[in-house]
Amino acid sequence: MAIYDDQTPDQRTQVIIDTSPEFREQVLRTEIKHLDAILWTHDHADQSHGIDDMRFFAIANRRNIDGYMDQATYNGLFHRFEYVFTGKFGYPPICTAHIIPDHGIVWDVMGNGGVMPVRTFGQEHGPIKSVGYRIGDFAYSSDVSDISDDNFEHLKGLKLWIVDALRLAPHPTHSHVEKTLSWIERVKPERAILTNLHQDLDYNALKSMLPEHVEPAYDGMKIKLTAQ
């Protein structure tokens, strides 16, 4: 997922959440040519195995891409992709790793468009933790099976929440539609988008059963938010 402010491309602060195996194809399709930072939610393969395709942006930027993650994610990525962070066989590193501060603390991503304030909140993802990201009044919760009361506090006052809803039936590591709708009712964002939808969910059938302010995500979806 790409996030950027409403400027011309060379004046944006632009970040991407996670580097999926299809990262290169997604970047080509959306014509993203500049990148300031990556925010990783966790280190599972479907969130991270496109990591080497950051190389184009590092070369284009003539500097490493800033990568933000929790300690567990860093440990996993470093174990599998050490060369990305340290370089190897004469090739330079392409990512500078930053361990995120405690949940709820606001920190800044710097880019061509200036400062983008970010804070995180904790999520359960079955037996592991994942990171939720909040930027202004927008929040992103991919790969989440539960959220504690303390972390719900970080979701107050949202205009948009993009949140996991894998399927209709319960799942051990992801939220399902009914559970996610109960979270949306609790948080009360102005708008919610269900993501991470499994192949057994039909777009039109799902959309017909959702409240007016909730909709399914789809590939290539673009969302414009008004800055505060």
C-alpha positions as CSV (number, residue, x, y, z in Angstrom):
1,M,0.0,0.0,0.0
2,A,1.4,3.4,-1.0
3,I,0.7,6.6,1.0
4,Y,1.6,10.1,-0.1
5,D,0.6,13.7,0.3
6,D,-1.2,15.7,-2.3
7,Q,1.8,17.2,-4.1
8,T,3.4,16.7,-7.5
9,P,5.4,13.5,-7.5
10,D,8.9,15.0,-6.9
11,Q,7.5,17.1,-4.0
12,R,5.7,14.3,-2.1
13,T,6.6,12.5,1.0
14,Q,5.8,8.9,-0.1
15,V,5.8,5.7,2.0
16,I,4.8,2.1,1.3
17,I,3.4,-0.3,3.9
18,D,5.0,-3.7,3.4
19,T,6.9,-5.2,0.4
20,S,4.8,-8.1,-0.8
21,P,6.1,-10.6,-3.3
22,E,4.2,-8.6,-6.0
23,F,5.9,-5.4,-4.9
24,R,7.6,-4.8,-8.3
25,E,4.4,-5.4,-10.3
26,Q,2.4,-3.1,-8.0
27,V,5.0,-0.3,-8.3
28,L,5.0,-0.6,-12.1
29,R,1.2,-0.7,-12.3
30,T,0.8,2.4,-10.1
31,E,3.8,4.2,-11.7
32,I,5.5,5.0,-8.3
33,K,8.9,6.4,-9.1
34,H,10.0,7.8,-5.8
35,L,10.0,6.3,-2.3
36,D,11.0,7.8,1.1
37,A,10.3,4.9,3.4
38,I,8.9,1.5,4.0
39,L,6.7,0.7,7.0
40,W,6.6,-3.1,7.8
41,T,3.7,-4.6,9.7
42,H,5.6,-8.0,10.3
43,D,8.0,-10.3,8.6
44,H,5.8,-13.0,7.1
45,A,6.6,-13.8,3.5
46,D,3.5,-12.2,2.0
47,Q,4.4,-8.9,3.7
48,S,8.1,-8.9,3.0
49,H,9.5,-11.1,0.2
50,G,9.5,-8.3,-2.4
51,I,12.1,-6.5,-0.3
52,D,14.9,-6.7,-2.9
53,D,12.8,-4.6,-5.3
54,M,13.5,-1.6,-3.1
55,R,16.9,-1.5,-4.9
56,F,15.5,0.6,-7.8
57,F,14.4,3.3,-5.4
58,A,17.7,3.2,-3.5
59,I,19.6,3.7,-6.8
60,A,17.1,6.4,-8.0
61,N,17.3,8.2,-4.6
62,R,21.1,7.8,-4.4
63,R,20.6,6.8,-0.8
64,N,19.3,4.0,1.3
65,I,15.5,3.7,1.8
66,D,14.5,4.2,5.4
67,G,12.7,1.0,6.8
68,Y,10.6,1.2,9.9
69,M,9.6,-2.0,11.9
70,D,9.5,-3.5,15.3
71,Q,12.4,-5.5,16.7
72,A,10.8,-8.9,15.9
73,T,10.3,-7.9,12.3
74,Y,13.8,-6.6,12.0
75,N,15.2,-9.9,13.5
76,G,13.3,-11.9,10.9
77,L,14.2,-9.8,8.0
78,F,17.8,-9.5,9.0
79,H,18.0,-13.3,9.3
80,R,16.7,-13.8,5.7
81,F,17.9,-10.6,4.0
82,E,21.0,-9.5,5.8
83,Y,22.5,-8.1,2.6
84,V,19.6,-5.6,2.3
85,F,20.8,-3.9,5.5
86,T,24.6,-4.5,5.4
87,G,25.5,-5.0,1.8
88,K,27.4,-8.1,0.5
89,F,30.0,-9.1,-2.1
90,G,30.7,-5.5,-2.9
91,Y,27.1,-4.5,-3.3
92,P,26.0,-1.7,-1.0
93,P,23.0,-1.9,1.4
94,I,19.7,-0.5,0.2
95,C,17.8,0.0,3.4
96,T,18.5,1.8,6.7
97,A,16.6,0.0,9.5
98,H,14.8,2.0,12.2
99,I,13.2,0.2,15.2
100,I,9.9,2.0,15.9
101,P,9.3,3.5,19.3
102,D,6.6,2.3,21.7
103,H,3.1,2.2,20.5
104,G,1.3,5.6,20.7
105,I,4.4,7.7,20.4
106,V,4.4,10.0,17.4
107,W,7.5,9.9,15.2
108,D,8.4,11.4,11.8
109,V,9.1,10.1,8.3
110,M,11.0,12.7,6.3
111,G,10.6,13.1,2.6
112,N,10.6,15.6,-0.3
113,G,7.2,16.9,0.9
114,G,8.3,17.4,4.5
115,V,7.4,15.6,7.7
116,M,4.8,12.8,7.8
117,P,3.9,12.1,11.5
118,V,3.3,8.4,12.2
119,R,2.4,6.4,15.2
120,T,1.8,2.7,15.7
121,F,-0.6,0.5,17.7
122,G,-0.2,-3.2,18.6
123,Q,-2.2,-6.0,17.0
124,E,-2.4,-9.8,17.6
125,H,-1.8,-11.9,14.5
126,G,-2.5,-15.4,15.8
127,P,0.6,-16.4,17.8
128,I,2.6,-13.4,16.8
129,K,2.3,-9.6,16.9
130,S,1.8,-7.3,14.0
131,V,2.0,-3.5,13.8
132,G,-0.8,-1.2,12.9
133,Y,0.0,2.2,11.5
134,R,-1.8,5.5,12.0
135,I,-1.0,8.6,9.9
136,G,-3.2,11.6,10.9
137,D,-6.8,10.4,10.9
138,F,-6.1,7.3,8.8
139,A,-5.2,3.9,10.2
140,Y,-4.1,0.6,8.5
141,S,-4.6,-2.8,10.2
142,S,-3.6,-5.7,8.0
143,D,-3.1,-9.2,9.3
144,V,-4.8,-8.8,12.7
145,S,-6.8,-11.3,14.7
146,D,-7.4,-9.3,17.8
147,I,-6.8,-5.8,19.3
148,S,-6.5,-5.1,23.0
149,D,-8.5,-2.4,24.8
150,D,-5.3,-0.3,25.2
151,N,-4.6,-0.3,21.5
152,F,-8.2,0.6,20.6
153,E,-7.4,3.9,22.3
154,H,-5.1,4.7,19.5
155,L,-7.9,4.4,17.0
156,K,-10.1,7.2,18.3
157,G,-11.2,9.9,15.9
158,L,-10.5,8.2,12.6
159,K,-11.8,9.3,9.2
160,L,-10.6,6.2,7.5
161,W,-9.7,2.7,8.8
162,I,-8.4,0.0,6.4
163,V,-8.8,-3.2,8.3
164,D,-8.4,-7.0,7.8
165,A,-11.5,-9.1,7.2
166,L,-10.2,-12.3,5.7
167,R,-13.4,-14.3,5.2
168,L,-16.9,-14.9,6.6
169,A,-15.9,-17.8,8.9
170,P,-13.6,-17.3,11.9
171,H,-9.9,-17.8,11.3
172,P,-7.1,-18.4,13.9
173,T,-4.8,-15.6,12.6
174,H,-7.0,-13.1,10.9
175,S,-10.2,-11.3,11.7
176,H,-13.4,-12.3,9.9
177,V,-16.1,-10.1,8.5
178,E,-18.5,-10.2,11.5
179,K,-15.7,-9.5,14.0
180,T,-14.2,-6.7,11.9
181,L,-17.7,-5.0,11.6
182,S,-18.0,-5.1,15.4
183,W,-14.6,-3.4,15.6
184,I,-15.8,-0.7,13.2
185,E,-18.9,-0.2,15.2
186,R,-16.7,0.3,18.3
187,V,-14.1,2.7,16.6
188,K,-16.7,4.5,14.5
189,P,-14.5,5.8,11.7
190,E,-16.2,8.0,9.1
191,R,-15.3,5.4,6.5
192,A,-13.9,1.8,6.6
193,I,-12.4,-0.4,3.9
194,L,-12.1,-4.2,4.4
195,T,-8.8,-5.6,3.1
196,N,-6.9,-8.9,2.9
197,L,-10.1,-10.5,1.4
198,H,-9.9,-14.2,0.7
199,Q,-10.8,-15.8,-2.7
200,D,-14.1,-17.1,-1.3
201,L,-15.5,-13.6,-0.8
202,D,-17.3,-12.2,-3.9
203,Y,-16.9,-8.4,-4.1
204,N,-20.5,-7.5,-5.0
205,A,-22.0,-10.0,-2.6
206,L,-19.8,-8.7,0.2
207,K,-20.6,-5.1,-0.6
208,S,-24.3,-5.7,-0.5
209,M,-24.2,-6.9,3.1
210,L,-22.0,-4.1,4.5
211,P,-23.1,-0.8,6.1
212,E,-23.1,2.3,3.9
213,H,-19.8,3.6,5.2
214,V,-18.0,0.3,4.9
215,E,-16.8,-1.2,1.5
216,P,-14.4,-3.9,0.3
217,A,-11.0,-3.0,-1.1
218,Y,-10.0,-4.0,-4.6
219,D,-6.7,-4.1,-6.5
220,G,-5.6,-0.6,-7.7
221,M,-7.9,1.2,-5.3
222,K,-7.0,4.9,-4.8
223,I,-8.2,6.9,-1.8
224,K,-7.9,10.7,-1.4
225,L,-7.9,12.0,2.2
226,T,-8.2,15.7,3.1
227,A,-5.3,16.9,5.2
228,Q,-6.0,18.3,8.6
